[in-house]
Amino acid sequence: MEAMNVFQFKKLNNDNYRQWKLDIKMLLMERGLFKFIGKSEPVLAEGATSREKMEFEHQKCKALATIYLSLEESQKDLVAEAETAKEAWTLLEEIYEPKSRARIAQLRSEFYSIKKQPSESIGIYLAHIQQAAKALKNAGKSIPEDEVAYQMIENLPPEFDNIVQQIYQLNDDEFLPDKVRTILLAEEGRILSKQAKEIDNSKVLVTEEKKNIGTLKKKKAKVCSYCKKFGHLASECLLKSTKNHSLKDKTPLPYSSKMSAIYASALYADSDETEWTIDTAATDHFCNKKELFQDYKELKNKSAALGEGNTVICGIGNVVLEIKRKSGKSRLTLLNVLHAPQMRRNLISGRLIDKASLTAVIKNKKIQVNYPSGDEMFIAYLKNNFYVLQAKALKSSSSNLEQIDKVPESHNTSKTGNIELWHSRFGHQNAQDLIKMSKHKSVIGLENLKGSLECCDICKVSKLTKKPSKELPERTTSKPLELIHMDVWGPSPIKSKSGISYFLSIIDDYTRKVHVYVMYNKKNVFKYFLQFKAMAERQLNRKIKRIRTDNGMEFISKEFTENLKSSGIKVERTNIYCPEMNGVAERYNRTALEGVRSLLNEGKLPANMWAEALLAFTYLKNRFIHRKTNKTPLELWCGKKPSIRHIKRYGCLAFAYVPKAHRNKLQNRSRPGVFIGYALKTVGYRIWYPDEDKVEETKHVFFNESKIGMDSFPNKNDSTSTVTFMPEQVEEYLTIEEKEPPIQESTSSIEWKRVTKKREKGKTAGRVDVYYYPKPGVRLRSLKEVKNYCDNENINFDPKEFDFSTKRELKNLTDEDLSEESSEEEHSAMVTEIPKSYREAIVSSLKEKWINATETEISILKDREVWEIVPHPQNKTVIGCRWVYSIKENAEGQILRYKARLVAQGFYQVEGLDYHETFSPVVNFTLVRMFFILLVIRENWIHKHIDIECAYLYGSLNEKLYLEQPEGFQEKPKADYVALLKKSLYGLHQSGRQWFKELDGTFISIGFYKYKYTNCVYIYQSTVVILVYVDDLVIFAKNEESMKEVITKIKKKFKLRDLGEVKYPLGTEFEQIDGQVYLHQRKYINKLLKKFDVNICEKIKVPLSVGMNISKSSCPTNVQEKKFMEKFPY
């Protein structure tokens, strides 16, 4: 039976020492045992009786037992040898509160990062600060009292701003933590009391309002026979007196209504005539100066209720305001403004703002009033507790005015738009459906389209067909993924610029949302179906029930059929020569091609841009309504209307912003290009530069939709150029296949001359190198260089034709293999290309070594039980991962082993949710040198370098994290499952800390103790010293027996790699000669010499000319100069 925790607080573990320390102190005080952990242990008085001695020993043991029993099992070994409570207390303090610089740095960081949380009181917040200051003091670094006081007021919420300003005025002798604490606690009490009163007042107002409603029902209300509204008679009606006036708003004066506090203050607070105060409670606009009006009409015997009294209304009219905005000046008209000369402020009615369908957003001490379209109308800023609009009243009328009481047509969402322009922007889709989409407001940002589209020449050229014989079948599904239509189109008569010939279309029957995958051939249809299946089922939390395809070989393959059976998906095949049975997919292919032709004709683009146009058209199609539902596919799929404010005319002239790093001060800030689609992976647009044959994705673009982009590049409209087509996923539904070399014939033939050479000089003498010489003066040393050469020379590249293998030994080479040719450049070292991904690794020339390294890493992960495969959790972040490859070398640069590491993409993690603490100490390199001097040179101790294999995998995780299955090693039956991590992994934020905690606990458990004056130094029985730098251990031992004993103990916990005597720790070579230790970096120096091609180095004291003056003006100022400077060693 598990032991019960008899304490009312949590036992000590690795993470709660500070709280435990406070709790155990209180417990010892409550039991009268605190004296046994004080600065000096208590001593019995002389002449104590035996009973007193027995009681004293009982209390002494009880204090030790209390501390011991308040520890978790993992912590009890730390105090197992302690004989008194004081010894146990001191041991725990040395472990968890070491007086080191690293500890002080950590505590300082915690002290200055304390912020008041919304849910905590000011007292708790201040207590946290004082506890942190005390912890620093205990660690040996006291914080000045004024610094603590500053921290108390540094991160307070805005409601404390006034009192903070008062605290700043305190004298130096008063600016102390206790004084500041007293002031802040009093201010918090005042704020809470004020909030309570406001709540009570709101309850009273609600009660009074209900009572007034009952009273009104009993009284006979006055009704105006002219305007039919309550509260006044026809003789008092303002609208009747101004019936011949051409004003838009006919709201009567609120004779009996109570006005707001702003109204009340308007009688007494002076303001400038350029200031207009926003009042959300006002029922009308008010102005106090007659000369600011236009179309003014006098009123007699009129007044308006103001607070507890009335104010005289002398007239009514319009006021024209001129407002300064970032985009320039604009004008707006306030209609039916009341002239109240007694008022000191001009008021704008918030109610009329709402009545005019405008929106007001209050944020960051300002009110921003927007048109229904979302565009800014004006901004009023907070000034003296009022939101004030700065605007100048104009004395003359203008025909181009914006009215606040009526939304101007230029900003109304119901504005009549240009149907020809929107028809063009949407890729020449059906105009009547476009009008219907505008009518039903199916998307956000579409103008009100009326009328009809006249004959569109591009549509006639691109879409003209025979009359249809049959209508498409009605939709029979009621939910997404009930039926999926699939079809492959191709091969294209013209390959795209990147060699694409096919595309796979996948259409959901219910939403009609289209997913398009462009391909070089048909063999990857199954792979893309699995990608779509995983994505769709995860997004919608539903399963695919049926798919409908033709009988193409790509759909009836064995792996495809077996996967569908195992997934329980029903397959519906079409009959032979009956493509209409798969009419939805066939019809989309036709629609897509019509759209592609329309876009290419619209932009005057060459035919080999069809793949770009297809992606753009599919993007638009998913944002265009289906005539049977009057909703867009994207809305039916995602549940919310898409915005199309960013849609632009295809092929128009675009000007893309050029970053500062890519231009100098005299170069243009933008460059012209052609708009060819929407960003595949980022947010923005795809811009093609025909003069350079490059495509860029950027969001900083200006469009001139009235001009066709290709007209600005008259000599570039051909189909021979090539554009790099990015193999990335297209937004949320388009995916482009990973590029494979297209099968095509070489445009030219060439004889490749293979040369095998033996090196005659240097350390690498005797090594064999392989080169290919396509022509004189050109030497290719790797597959990458060959591929680049083929691309530049328009030559078909087949990697199977080239063999750079150097596995054969020199003695096995025949005379035919060795060439007598020599090169002017001597290849100074073997260059091994390190793959950047798993896919590169499995196709590289050293793929066997990289695959072996990868499989070894997977084997270690499984042996350590780092994860377990589980179904994908809902509403949980899944962390990505990737393979990282490296080569381990010795001090001479010789390859020791090929290494593969699975690294988690920690940037997916969220601080506070997926990880908390990340600090992990390492030993200072200066200490390594110092211990060599003290122990190896002076005391003649032996030394050894130990590496712990895959150290991070030993750390345990406190958080629940999910990881994608590693590329190339997904479990086939559970390809859509994820890995639940049980151990830490390289790349996670907390991995270093978790590993160090595991290592630290292990060392303590086997008898080591920490050197208290620095981190990562452990001592064992005064005969062994270990220095720790992550997973590298530098061990010093007095004799061979001690060394073996310690390594044996560590081996029981971790898998070690014995690297022998310390020779190459942390990138520095240690060379021991005649009792002396020399440190140098020969490998690094040789690397620099090779990089900068320096063969002979002459000795010089200072590498500068005598008398040379150096200044900042000599430094590189732009990218080109920096690249030039990189060619020369400093």
Secondary structure as the mmCIF struct_conf table of DSSP 4:
data_model
#
loop_
_struct_conf.conf_type_id
_struct_conf.id
_struct_conf.beg_label_comp_id
_struct_conf.beg_label_asym_id
_struct_conf.beg_label_seq_id
_struct_conf.end_label_comp_id
_struct_conf.end_label_asym_id
_struct_conf.end_label_seq_id
HELX_LH_PP_P HELX_LH_PP_P1 GLU A 2 MET A 4
BEND BEND1 PHE A 7 PHE A 9
HELX_LH_PP_P HELX_LH_PP_P2 LYS A 10 LYS A 11
STRN STRN1 LEU A 12 LEU A 12
BEND BEND2 ASN A 14 ASP A 15
HELX_RH_AL_P HELX_RH_AL_P1 TYR A 17 GLU A 30
TURN_TY1_P TURN_TY1_P1 ARG A 31 GLY A 32
HELX_RH_3T_P HELX_RH_3T_P1 PHE A 34 ILE A 37
BEND BEND3 GLY A 38 SER A 40
HELX_LH_PP_P HELX_LH_PP_P3 LEU A 44 ALA A 45
TURN_TY1_P TURN_TY1_P2 GLU A 46 GLY A 47
HELX_RH_AL_P HELX_RH_AL_P2 SER A 50 LEU A 69
TURN_TY1_P TURN_TY1_P3 SER A 70 SER A 70
STRN STRN2 LEU A 71 LEU A 71
HELX_RH_AL_P HELX_RH_AL_P3 GLU A 73 LYS A 76
HELX_RH_3T_P HELX_RH_3T_P2 ASP A 77 VAL A 79
TURN_TY1_P TURN_TY1_P4 ALA A 80 GLU A 81
BEND BEND4 THR A 84 THR A 84
HELX_RH_AL_P HELX_RH_AL_P4 ALA A 85 TYR A 96
BEND BEND5 GLU A 97 GLU A 97
BEND BEND6 SER A 100 SER A 100
HELX_RH_AL_P HELX_RH_AL_P5 ARG A 101 TYR A 112
TURN_TY1_P TURN_TY1_P5 SER A 113 SER A 113
TURN_TY1_P TURN_TY1_P6 PRO A 118 SER A 119
BEND BEND7 GLU A 120 GLU A 120
HELX_RH_AL_P HELX_RH_AL_P6 ILE A 122 ASN A 138
TURN_TY1_P TURN_TY1_P7 ALA A 139 GLY A 140
HELX_LH_PP_P HELX_LH_PP_P4 SER A 142 PRO A 144
HELX_RH_AL_P HELX_RH_AL_P7 GLU A 145 GLU A 154
TURN_TY1_P TURN_TY1_P8 ASN A 155 ASN A 155
HELX_RH_3T_P HELX_RH_3T_P3 PRO A 158 PHE A 160
HELX_RH_AL_P HELX_RH_AL_P8 ASP A 161 TYR A 168
TURN_TY1_P TURN_TY1_P9 GLN A 169 GLN A 169
BEND BEND8 LEU A 170 LEU A 170
TURN_TY1_P TURN_TY1_P10 ASP A 172 GLU A 174
BEND BEND9 LEU A 176 LEU A 176
HELX_RH_AL_P HELX_RH_AL_P9 PRO A 177 LYS A 218
BEND BEND10 LYS A 219 LYS A 219
STRN STRN3 VAL A 223 VAL A 223
TURN_TY1_P TURN_TY1_P11 SER A 225 CYS A 227
STRN STRN4 PHE A 230 PHE A 230
BEND BEND11 GLY A 231 HIS A 232
HELX_RH_3T_P HELX_RH_3T_P4 ALA A 234 GLU A 236
HELX_RH_AL_P HELX_RH_AL_P10 LEU A 238 SER A 241
TURN_TY1_P TURN_TY1_P12 THR A 242 ASN A 244
BEND BEND12 HIS A 245 HIS A 245
BEND BEND13 LYS A 248 LYS A 248
HELX_LH_PP_P HELX_LH_PP_P5 THR A 251 LEU A 253
BEND BEND14 TYR A 255 SER A 257
HELX_LH_PP_P HELX_LH_PP_P6 LYS A 258 MET A 259
HELX_RH_AL_P HELX_RH_AL_P11 ALA A 261 ALA A 266
TURN_TY1_P TURN_TY1_P13 LEU A 267 TYR A 268
TURN_TY1_P TURN_TY1_P14 GLU A 273 THR A 274
STRN STRN5 GLU A 275 ASP A 279
TURN_TY1_P TURN_TY1_P15 THR A 280 ALA A 281
BEND BEND15 THR A 283 ASP A 284
STRN STRN6 PHE A 286 CYS A 287
BEND BEND16 ASN A 288 ASN A 288
HELX_RH_3T_P HELX_RH_3T_P5 LYS A 290 LEU A 292
STRN STRN7 GLN A 294 LEU A 306
TURN_TY1_P TURN_TY1_P16 GLY A 307 GLU A 308
STRN STRN8 GLY A 309 ARG A 325
TURN_TY1_P TURN_TY1_P17 LYS A 326 SER A 327
STRN STRN9 GLY A 328 HIS A 339
TURN_TY1_P TURN_TY1_P18 PRO A 341 GLN A 342
BEND BEND17 ARG A 344 ARG A 345
STRN STRN10 ASN A 346 SER A 349
HELX_RH_AL_P HELX_RH_AL_P12 GLY A 350 LYS A 355
TURN_TY1_P TURN_TY1_P19 ALA A 356 SER A 357
STRN STRN11 THR A 359 ILE A 362
BEND BEND18 ASN A 364 LYS A 365
STRN STRN12 LYS A 366 ASN A 370
TURN_TY1_P TURN_TY1_P20 PRO A 372 SER A 373
BEND BEND19 GLY A 374 GLY A 374
STRN STRN13 GLU A 376 LYS A 383
TURN_TY1_P TURN_TY1_P21 ASN A 384 ASN A 385
STRN STRN14 PHE A 386 GLN A 390
STRN STRN15 LYS A 392 LEU A 394
BEND BEND20 LYS A 395 SER A 396
BEND BEND21 SER A 399 ASN A 400
STRN STRN16 GLU A 402 GLN A 403
BEND BEND22 ILE A 404 LYS A 406
TURN_TY1_P TURN_TY1_P22 GLU A 409 HIS A 411
TURN_TY1_P TURN_TY1_P23 THR A 413 SER A 414
STRN STRN17 THR A 416 THR A 416
HELX_RH_AL_P HELX_RH_AL_P13 ILE A 419 ARG A 425
TURN_TY1_P TURN_TY1_P24 PHE A 426 GLY A 427
BEND BEND23 HIS A 428 HIS A 428
HELX_RH_AL_P HELX_RH_AL_P14 ALA A 431 LYS A 439
TURN_TY1_P TURN_TY1_P25 HIS A 440 LYS A 441
BEND BEND24 VAL A 443 VAL A 443
STRN STRN18 ILE A 444 ILE A 444
BEND BEND25 GLY A 445 GLY A 445
STRN STRN19 ASN A 448 ASN A 448
BEND BEND26 GLY A 451 GLY A 451
HELX_RH_AL_P HELX_RH_AL_P15 ASP A 457 LYS A 463
HELX_LH_PP_P HELX_LH_PP_P7 LYS A 466 PRO A 468
BEND BEND27 SER A 469 LYS A 470
HELX_LH_PP_P HELX_LH_PP_P8 GLU A 471 ARG A 475
BEND BEND28 SER A 478 LYS A 479
TURN_TY1_P TURN_TY1_P26 PRO A 480 LEU A 481
BEND BEND29 GLU A 482 GLU A 482
STRN STRN20 LEU A 483 TRP A 489
BEND BEND30 PRO A 493 ILE A 494
TURN_TY1_P TURN_TY1_P27 LYS A 497 SER A 498
STRN STRN21 TYR A 502 ASP A 508
TURN_TY1_P TURN_TY1_P28 ASP A 509 THR A 511
STRN STRN22 VAL A 514 MET A 519
BEND BEND31 TYR A 520 LYS A 522
TURN_TY1_P TURN_TY1_P29 LYS A 523 ASN A 524
HELX_RH_AL_P HELX_RH_AL_P16 VAL A 525 LEU A 540
TURN_TY1_P TURN_TY1_P30 ASN A 541 ASN A 541
STRN STRN23 ARG A 546 THR A 549
TURN_TY1_P TURN_TY1_P31 MET A 553 PHE A 555
BEND BEND32 ILE A 556 ILE A 556
HELX_RH_AL_P HELX_RH_AL_P17 LYS A 558 SER A 567
TURN_TY1_P TURN_TY1_P32 GLY A 568 GLY A 568
STRN STRN24 LYS A 570 ARG A 573
HELX_LH_PP_P HELX_LH_PP_P9 THR A 574 ASN A 575
TURN_TY1_P TURN_TY1_P33 ILE A 576 TYR A 577
HELX_RH_3T_P HELX_RH_3T_P6 PRO A 579 ASN A 582
HELX_RH_AL_P HELX_RH_AL_P18 GLY A 583 GLY A 603
TURN_TY1_P TURN_TY1_P34 LYS A 604 LYS A 604
HELX_RH_3T_P HELX_RH_3T_P7 ALA A 607 MET A 609
HELX_RH_AL_P HELX_RH_AL_P19 TRP A 610 LYS A 621
TURN_TY1_P TURN_TY1_P35 ASN A 622 ARG A 623
BEND BEND33 PHE A 624 PHE A 624
STRN STRN25 HIS A 626 HIS A 626
TURN_TY1_P TURN_TY1_P36 ARG A 627 ASN A 630
STRN STRN26 LYS A 631 LYS A 631
HELX_RH_AL_P HELX_RH_AL_P20 PRO A 633 CYS A 638
BEND BEND34 GLY A 639 LYS A 640
HELX_LH_PP_P HELX_LH_PP_P10 LYS A 641 PRO A 642
STRN STRN27 SER A 643 SER A 643
TURN_TY1_P TURN_TY1_P37 ARG A 645 HIS A 646
TURN_TY1_P TURN_TY1_P38 TYR A 650 GLY A 651
STRN STRN28 CYS A 652 TYR A 657
HELX_LH_PP_P HELX_LH_PP_P11 VAL A 658 PRO A 659
HELX_RH_3T_P HELX_RH_3T_P8 LYS A 660 HIS A 662
TURN_TY1_P TURN_TY1_P39 LYS A 665 LEU A 666
BEND BEND35 GLN A 667 GLN A 667
BEND BEND36 ARG A 669 ARG A 669
STRN STRN29 SER A 670 TYR A 678
BEND BEND37 LEU A 680 GLY A 684
STRN STRN30 TYR A 685 TYR A 689
TURN_TY1_P TURN_TY1_P40 PRO A 690 ASP A 693
STRN STRN31 LYS A 694 THR A 698
BEND BEND38 LYS A 699 LYS A 699
STRN STRN32 VAL A 701 ILE A 708
HELX_RH_3T_P HELX_RH_3T_P9 GLY A 709 SER A 712
TURN_TY1_P TURN_TY1_P41 PRO A 714 ASN A 715
BEND BEND39 SER A 719 SER A 719
BEND BEND40 GLU A 728 GLU A 728
STRN STRN33 GLN A 729 VAL A 730
TURN_TY1_P TURN_TY1_P42 GLU A 731 TYR A 733
STRN STRN34 LEU A 734 ILE A 736
HELX_LH_PP_P HELX_LH_PP_P12 GLU A 737 LYS A 739
BEND BEND41 THR A 747 SER A 748
STRN STRN35 LYS A 753 LYS A 758
BEND BEND42 LYS A 761 GLY A 762
TURN_TY1_P TURN_TY1_P43 LYS A 763 GLY A 766
STRN STRN36 VAL A 768 TYR A 773
BEND BEND43 PRO A 774 LYS A 775
TURN_TY1_P TURN_TY1_P44 PRO A 776 GLY A 777
STRN STRN37 LEU A 780 LEU A 780
BEND BEND44 SER A 782 SER A 782
HELX_RH_AL_P HELX_RH_AL_P21 LEU A 783 GLU A 793
TURN_TY1_P TURN_TY1_P45 ASN A 794 ASN A 794
HELX_RH_3T_P HELX_RH_3T_P10 PRO A 799 GLU A 801
BEND BEND45 ARG A 808 ARG A 808
HELX_RH_3T_P HELX_RH_3T_P11 LEU A 810 ASN A 812
TURN_TY1_P TURN_TY1_P46 ASP A 815 ASP A 817
STRN STRN38 LEU A 818 LEU A 818
BEND BEND46 GLU A 824 GLU A 825
BEND BEND47 ALA A 829 ALA A 829
HELX_LH_PP_P HELX_LH_PP_P13 GLU A 833 PRO A 835
BEND BEND48 LYS A 836 SER A 837
HELX_RH_AL_P HELX_RH_AL_P22 TYR A 838 ALA A 841
TURN_TY1_P TURN_TY1_P47 ILE A 842 VAL A 843
BEND BEND49 SER A 844 SER A 844
TURN_TY1_P TURN_TY1_P48 SER A 845 LEU A 846
HELX_RH_AL_P HELX_RH_AL_P23 LYS A 847 ASP A 863
TURN_TY1_P TURN_TY1_P49 ARG A 864 GLU A 865
STRN STRN39 TRP A 867 VAL A 870
HELX_LH_PP_P HELX_LH_PP_P14 PRO A 871 PRO A 873
TURN_TY1_P TURN_TY1_P50 GLN A 874 ASN A 875
STRN STRN40 VAL A 878 ILE A 879
STRN STRN41 CYS A 881 GLU A 889
TURN_TY1_P TURN_TY1_P51 ALA A 891 GLU A 892
STRN STRN42 ILE A 895 ALA A 904
HELX_RH_3T_P HELX_RH_3T_P12 GLY A 906 TYR A 908
STRN STRN43 GLU A 911 GLU A 911
TURN_TY1_P TURN_TY1_P52 GLY A 912 ASP A 914
STRN STRN44 TYR A 915 TYR A 915
HELX_RH_AL_P HELX_RH_AL_P24 PHE A 925 PHE A 931
HELX_RH_PI_P HELX_RH_PI_P1 PHE A 932 ARG A 938
BEND BEND50 GLU A 939 GLU A 939
STRN STRN45 ILE A 942 ILE A 948
TURN_TY1_P TURN_TY1_P53 GLU A 949 CYS A 950
HELX_RH_3T_P HELX_RH_3T_P13 ALA A 951 TYR A 954
HELX_LH_PP_P HELX_LH_PP_P15 GLY A 955 GLY A 955
STRN STRN46 SER A 956 SER A 956
HELX_LH_PP_P HELX_LH_PP_P16 LEU A 957 LEU A 957
BEND BEND51 ASN A 958 GLU A 959
STRN STRN47 TYR A 962 LEU A 963
HELX_LH_PP_P HELX_LH_PP_P17 GLU A 964 PRO A 966
TURN_TY1_P TURN_TY1_P54 GLU A 967 GLY A 968
HELX_RH_3T_P HELX_RH_3T_P14 LYS A 972 LYS A 974
TURN_TY1_P TURN_TY1_P55 ALA A 975 ASP A 976
STRN STRN48 VAL A 978 LEU A 981
BEND BEND52 LYS A 982 LYS A 982
STRN STRN49 LYS A 983 LYS A 983
TURN_TY1_P TURN_TY1_P56 TYR A 986 GLY A 987
TURN_TY1_P TURN_TY1_P57 HIS A 989 GLN A 990
HELX_RH_AL_P HELX_RH_AL_P25 SER A 991 SER A 1005
TURN_TY1_P TURN_TY1_P58 ILE A 1006 GLY A 1007
STRN STRN50 TYR A 1009 LYS A 1010
TURN_TY1_P TURN_TY1_P59 LYS A 1012 TYR A 1013
BEND BEND53 THR A 1014 CYS A 1016
STRN STRN51 VAL A 1017 TYR A 1020
TURN_TY1_P TURN_TY1_P60 GLN A 1021 THR A 1023
STRN STRN52 VAL A 1024 TYR A 1029
TURN_TY1_P TURN_TY1_P61 VAL A 1030 ASP A 1031
STRN STRN53 ASP A 1032 ALA A 1037
BEND BEND54 LYS A 1038 ASN A 1039
HELX_RH_AL_P HELX_RH_AL_P26 GLU A 1040 LYS A 1051
TURN_TY1_P TURN_TY1_P62 LYS A 1052 LYS A 1053
BEND BEND55 PHE A 1054 PHE A 1054
STRN STRN54 LEU A 1056 ASP A 1058
BEND BEND56 GLU A 1061 TYR A 1064
HELX_RH_3T_P HELX_RH_3T_P15 PRO A 1065 GLY A 1067
STRN STRN55 GLU A 1069 ILE A 1073
TURN_TY1_P TURN_TY1_P63 ASP A 1074 GLY A 1075
STRN STRN56 GLN A 1076 HIS A 1080
HELX_RH_AL_P HELX_RH_AL_P27 ARG A 1082 LYS A 1091
TURN_TY1_P TURN_TY1_P64 PHE A 1092 ASP A 1093
BEND BEND57 LYS A 1101 LEU A 1104
TURN_TY1_P TURN_TY1_P65 VAL A 1106 GLY A 1107
HELX_RH_3T_P HELX_RH_3T_P16 LYS A 1112 SER A 1114
BEND BEND58 CYS A 1115 CYS A 1115
BEND BEND59 ASN A 1118 ASN A 1118
HELX_RH_AL_P HELX_RH_AL_P28 VAL A 1119 MET A 1125
TURN_TY1_P TURN_TY1_P66 GLU A 1126 LYS A 1127
BEND BEND60 PHE A 1128 PHE A 1128
#
